[in-house]
Amino acid sequence: MTAETAYHGDMGRQFALQATDSVYNAHTDRPAMLRLAGDVSGLHVLDVGCGAGHYAAELLRLGAVRVVGVEGSETLLQAARERLGDRVVLRRHDLEEPLDFLEDQSFDLAVMALVYHHIDARGQLLAELRRVLRPGGKLLVSTTHPTGDWAYFGGSYFAEERVRLPFGDGFALSYVRMTLETFLGELLGAGFALEELTEPRAEPESRPLDPRRYDKTQRQPHFLAVRLRRP
Ligand SMILES: C[S@@+](CC[C@H](N)C(=O)[O-])C[C@H]1O[C@@H](n2cnc3c(N)ncnc32)[C@H](O)[C@@H]1O
């Protein structure tokens, strides 16, 4: 169980802190994804790459009855345990491997926030999410925006390669930069139907937290988020 791209040790601790109240995670990605989720009351939810449990906490607050979080970093799982206690089932797992500990059609909703681009075995992961979702269930996916990646890394927009983005105090996020065509093509090719796509900007009230990053989200796309339906 390696989960090489998971945020281990100090990198995980830094992410857990920043995800609590950062312009990007707490005030751009999370509100957009939770809006896409709609009414979650009574739902059984799988949180794929649950990090420090920020999504799981919100999903429970909004009425989800069962949340299972899967995550490759023990550091982040510990942070999630501290945040959530025994209100969710948390499991350490490398998302490059099948979700064979989860039953077929046992979830109404799967939330995969800012995780998909880290994974190489994306076709297998999508097939597994399709298997564990009930027919009519929803899949939410957010990722780095292809245009934002192009603006940052340069070169050809069509370059599809693993990149390293500096993160925190001396760390780097390793992920696959891909085009919009590839991202959507993979999701649709796995048999999901696209319901909505959004390019979120930070919530206005978050500007005082970090005016430079806030202003950047208003002129340059940073994330992309979609809601899909499992037929
Ligand atoms: C940007 S964080 C998002 C966390 C959480 N979804 C959130 O939005 O707060 C990416 C997460 O994916 C996890 N991750 C990356 N690669 C993984 C892998 N191969 N297996 C399991 N988890 C992985 C990281 O440890 C981290 O928690």
The ligand as an ORCA input file, in Angstrom:
! r2SCAN-3c Opt
* xyz 0 1
  C      -6.124     18.057     -3.018
  S      -6.316     16.774     -1.812
  C      -8.099     16.742     -1.701
  C      -8.607     16.153     -0.400
  C     -10.100     16.285     -0.189
  N     -10.837     15.634     -1.253
  C     -10.470     17.742     -0.082
  O     -10.874     18.313     -1.091
  O     -10.321     18.313      1.006
  C      -5.934     15.289     -2.712
  C      -6.113     14.054     -1.861
  O      -5.908     12.875     -2.637
  C      -5.160     11.959     -1.859
  N      -4.475     11.029     -2.777
  C      -3.618     11.326     -3.775
  N      -3.207     10.202     -4.393
  C      -3.817      9.158     -3.781
  C      -3.798      7.749     -3.978
  N      -3.064      7.158     -4.925
  N      -4.572      6.984     -3.151
  C      -5.326      7.544     -2.184
  N      -5.391      8.881     -1.960
  C      -4.641      9.690     -2.752
  C      -4.193     12.859     -1.086
  O      -3.610     12.223      0.033
  C      -5.120     14.002     -0.711
  O      -5.853     13.730      0.464
*
